[in-house]
Amino acid sequence: MIRAMPNLTTVVPDLKKPPKIKEMQRRIKDRFRDKWLDEYMEAFSFENRNRVGGVAAWTHAAPYFDQSYAKAGANVVFVTKNPYSWMVSLYKHPHHAKGISCEVLEQFVDYPWLTLPKDRVEMVLNSPMCLWNKKLRAYADFQDICDIPVYQFSFESFVRLPVKTMTAALDSFGIDSTGLAAIPIAAKRKILMADELPDYYNKEQWRQGLTRQSVALINQHTDWQVAKRFGYEKLDPKQFPIEINQEYQSRLPSDFSSKV
């Protein structure tokens, strides 16, 4: 949405590469395709971020504050997501997951999670839920020590009122929001139609993917100190069924596979 504005551009840190890195990248692009090319490019991306500093540690990373933000004149927006809907989403689309397949959400929540270097957390976590904990804890620590403009909102607020939410963020930074408008969803996987997305989050339809046991396990693995700081409250497992409704399960598209 921001990139679509006529009067605003996003600034990418200057990732000038030493000649030897440029040559290695050229050789790799000549020799590799698909998965292996992605693996090498991911490694180069991580090296670039380390060289430039904290301002390059985005997105989907546990950020750390250093003076590279001030030098870049950066404004920072933190977007958080409900821990329960986040876990349901990760289970349906376990991006970069490693390890065995998990047939049910309960198994997935309670399984050790292998992270990526770009996550900027420990390499092995006790549960995928710990990834949410670590990143939001990093958001909180960042806000507590930084001396640059920061704005925070929830993903749920953005889905409900995207233009109003982003306008408030830009206004807080003194950035002109003229021209800001909602644009068609360009998701990597078109699971939900544009008119279905608000209901899925605003009416919390993701709850239908939870059971009594999965809620109890999410509660067990969630850092509730940091969750409450960002406005999220613990759900009562007794309010959920013992098993997922089969009608809900049958409506899931094939992309909602739980295979890791």
Secondary structure, DSSP 8 states (H G I E B T S, - for coil): --TT-TT-----------HHHHHHHHHHHHH--HHHHHHHHHHHHHHHHHHH-GGG--SSS-----THHHHTT--EEEEE--HHHHHHHHHHS-TT--S---SSHHHHHTS-EE--GGG-S-SEESSTHHHHHHHHHHHHHHHHH--S-EEEEEHHHHHHSHHHHHHHHHHHTT---TT--------SS--S-TTTHHHHHHTTGGGGG--HHHHHHHHHHS-HHHHHHTT-----GGGS-SS--HHHHHHS-GGG----
